[in-house]
């Protein structure tokens, strides 16, 4: 009998106690192929082992997670990056997605959210911890978004894929996903399906 290969994951955090806890937890669902304590060590392991996804912290010695993510995303396009961080502030979240993230999970929610976030990233979706979206300032409608965000929102409402939106607006699919994540963060949504419904409701209402 043949078994489907499990997604291969690399972890990076300078707190060994945390990685010692995460490894068996994630090991129930994924194959943990590497554990690193800083950004440089992570890059070396990623280059050598080519995991499907990387779970990494922002604050690490030597090279922080944001810089490591930028280098990994530039060299290994398509590799999924999931940030696991204590930082709830919007600038950290925004910078993580600019660095190539597909998901952002708060450390305090790792036990309940991390597996879901990894699976979402591997499926090509964006995931942001609900605690972050709940803290975000909720907007009344699309008129308070940026011009680019409204363009993306309109195309989302039309059912376009990230690739189609990217081609229409002459930007990269990753930039499209960043704009979608930023919109969802600001209005307190979690999935593209919720975003599509929200867009349709507000755009039809003419806001």
C-alpha positions as CSV (number, residue, x, y, z in Angstrom):
1,X,0.0,0.0,0.0
2,X,1.3,3.4,-0.9
3,X,0.9,6.4,1.4
4,X,0.8,10.0,0.3
5,X,3.9,11.9,1.3
6,X,3.3,14.4,4.1
7,X,4.3,18.0,3.6
8,X,7.9,18.7,4.7
9,X,8.3,21.5,7.3
10,X,11.3,23.5,8.6
11,X,11.2,25.3,11.9
12,X,13.2,28.3,13.2
13,X,13.0,29.9,16.6
14,X,15.8,30.7,19.1
15,X,13.8,29.3,22.0
16,X,14.6,25.6,22.2
17,X,11.7,25.0,24.6
18,X,9.3,26.2,22.0
19,X,10.7,24.1,19.1
20,X,10.8,21.1,21.4
21,X,7.1,21.5,21.9
22,X,6.2,22.3,18.3
23,X,8.2,19.4,16.8
24,X,6.0,16.6,18.2
25,X,2.8,18.6,17.8
26,X,3.4,19.4,14.1
27,X,5.0,15.9,13.6
28,X,1.5,14.4,13.9
29,X,0.6,16.1,10.6
30,X,3.8,17.0,8.8
31,X,7.3,15.7,8.3
32,X,9.7,18.0,10.3
33,X,12.9,18.0,8.3
34,X,14.9,20.8,10.0
35,X,15.0,22.9,13.1
36,X,17.1,26.1,13.3
37,X,17.8,28.7,16.0
38,X,18.5,31.7,13.8
39,X,17.9,33.0,10.3
40,X,21.3,32.0,8.8
41,X,21.0,28.5,10.0
42,X,17.5,28.3,8.6
43,X,18.6,29.5,5.2
44,X,21.3,26.8,5.1
45,X,18.8,24.1,5.9
46,X,16.2,25.4,3.5
47,X,18.8,25.5,0.7
48,X,19.9,21.9,1.5
49,X,16.5,20.3,2.2
50,X,14.0,22.3,0.2
51,X,11.0,21.9,2.5
52,X,7.5,22.7,1.4
53,X,6.9,25.2,4.1
54,X,8.9,27.1,6.8
55,X,7.6,28.2,10.2
56,X,9.7,31.0,11.6
57,X,9.9,33.6,14.3
58,X,10.6,37.3,13.6
59,X,13.0,38.0,16.5
60,X,16.0,35.8,16.2
61,X,19.8,36.5,16.8
62,X,22.3,36.8,13.9
63,X,19.6,37.3,11.2
64,X,16.0,38.0,12.1
65,X,13.1,36.1,10.5
66,X,12.1,39.0,8.2
67,X,15.4,39.1,6.5
68,X,15.6,35.3,6.3
69,X,12.1,35.2,4.8
70,X,13.1,37.8,2.1
71,X,16.1,35.8,1.1
72,X,14.2,32.5,1.1
73,X,11.3,33.9,-0.9
74,X,13.6,35.4,-3.5
75,X,15.6,32.2,-4.0
76,X,12.8,29.7,-3.5
77,X,9.7,31.1,-5.1
78,X,6.6,29.3,-4.1
79,X,7.9,28.1,-0.8
80,X,5.4,28.8,1.9
81,X,6.4,31.0,4.9
82,X,4.4,30.9,8.1
83,X,5.4,33.5,10.8
84,X,4.9,32.4,14.4
85,X,5.4,35.6,16.5
86,X,4.5,37.3,19.8
87,X,4.1,40.6,17.9
88,X,0.5,41.7,17.4
89,X,1.3,45.2,16.0
90,X,0.2,45.9,12.5
91,X,3.7,47.0,11.2
92,X,5.1,43.6,12.0
93,X,2.3,41.8,10.3
94,X,2.5,44.0,7.2
95,X,6.3,43.6,7.0
96,X,6.0,39.8,7.3
97,X,3.7,39.7,4.3
98,X,6.0,42.0,2.3
99,X,8.8,39.6,3.1
100,X,6.9,36.7,1.5
101,X,4.6,35.3,4.3
102,X,1.5,33.3,3.5
103,X,0.4,33.2,7.2
104,X,0.9,35.0,10.5
105,X,0.1,33.2,13.7
106,X,0.5,34.5,17.3
107,X,2.6,32.3,19.5
108,X,0.0,32.2,22.2
109,X,-2.4,30.6,19.6
110,X,0.1,28.1,18.2
111,X,-1.6,25.1,19.7
112,X,-5.0,25.9,18.2
113,X,-4.1,27.7,15.0
114,X,-0.6,26.7,13.6
115,X,-1.6,23.4,11.9
116,X,-4.6,25.2,10.2
117,X,-2.4,28.1,9.1
118,X,0.2,25.7,7.6
119,X,-2.5,23.8,5.7
120,X,-4.0,27.1,4.5
121,X,-0.6,28.3,3.2
122,X,0.1,25.0,1.5
123,X,-3.3,25.3,-0.2
124,X,-2.4,28.8,-1.5
125,X,-4.5,30.7,1.0
126,X,-3.6,33.5,3.4
127,X,-4.0,33.0,7.1
128,X,-3.9,35.7,9.9
129,X,-4.6,35.0,13.5
130,X,-8.1,36.0,14.4
131,X,-6.8,37.8,17.5
132,X,-5.0,40.2,15.2
133,X,-8.0,40.8,12.9
134,X,-10.2,41.4,16.0
135,X,-7.8,44.1,17.2
136,X,-7.7,45.8,13.8
137,X,-9.7,48.9,13.2
138,X,-12.8,47.9,11.4
139,X,-13.8,50.1,8.4
140,X,-17.2,51.0,7.3
141,X,-16.7,50.1,3.6
142,X,-14.3,50.1,0.6
143,X,-14.2,53.9,0.3
144,X,-11.8,53.9,3.2
145,X,-9.4,51.5,1.5
146,X,-6.5,52.6,-0.7
147,X,-7.1,53.0,-4.4
148,X,-5.1,49.8,-5.1
149,X,-7.0,47.9,-2.4
150,X,-10.3,48.9,-4.0
151,X,-9.1,47.7,-7.4
152,X,-8.1,44.3,-5.9
153,X,-11.4,44.2,-4.0
154,X,-13.4,44.8,-7.2
155,X,-11.7,42.0,-9.0
156,X,-12.1,39.7,-6.0
157,X,-15.8,40.4,-6.1
158,X,-15.8,39.4,-9.8
159,X,-14.4,36.0,-8.8
160,X,-10.9,36.5,-10.3
161,X,-8.0,34.4,-9.0
162,X,-4.9,36.0,-7.6
163,X,-3.1,35.2,-10.8
164,X,-5.8,36.8,-12.9
165,X,-5.8,39.9,-10.7
166,X,-2.0,40.1,-10.9
167,X,-2.2,40.1,-14.7
168,X,-5.0,42.6,-14.8
169,X,-3.2,45.1,-12.5
170,X,0.4,44.3,-13.7
171,X,1.5,43.3,-10.2
172,X,2.8,39.9,-8.8
173,X,0.4,37.3,-7.4
174,X,2.2,37.7,-4.0
175,X,1.4,41.4,-4.0
176,X,-2.2,40.6,-4.7
177,X,-2.2,38.2,-1.7
178,X,-0.6,40.9,0.4
179,X,-3.3,43.4,-0.5
180,X,-6.0,40.8,0.2
181,X,-4.5,40.0,3.6
182,X,-4.3,43.8,4.4
183,X,-7.9,44.3,3.5
184,X,-9.0,41.2,5.6
185,X,-6.8,42.4,8.5
186,X,-8.5,45.9,8.5
187,X,-12.1,44.7,8.2
188,X,-11.7,41.6,10.5
189,X,-12.1,38.8,7.9
190,X,-10.3,35.4,7.8
191,X,-10.8,33.8,4.4
192,X,-11.0,34.7,0.8
193,X,-14.6,33.5,0.7
194,X,-15.5,35.9,3.5
195,X,-13.7,38.7,1.7
196,X,-15.6,37.9,-1.5
197,X,-19.0,38.1,0.3
198,X,-18.0,41.3,2.0
199,X,-16.9,42.8,-1.3
200,X,-20.1,41.9,-3.0
201,X,-22.2,43.3,-0.2
202,X,-20.4,46.6,0.0
203,X,-19.8,47.1,-3.7
204,X,-23.4,46.3,-4.6
205,X,-24.4,48.8,-1.9
206,X,-22.3,51.4,-3.6
207,X,-20.1,52.3,-0.7
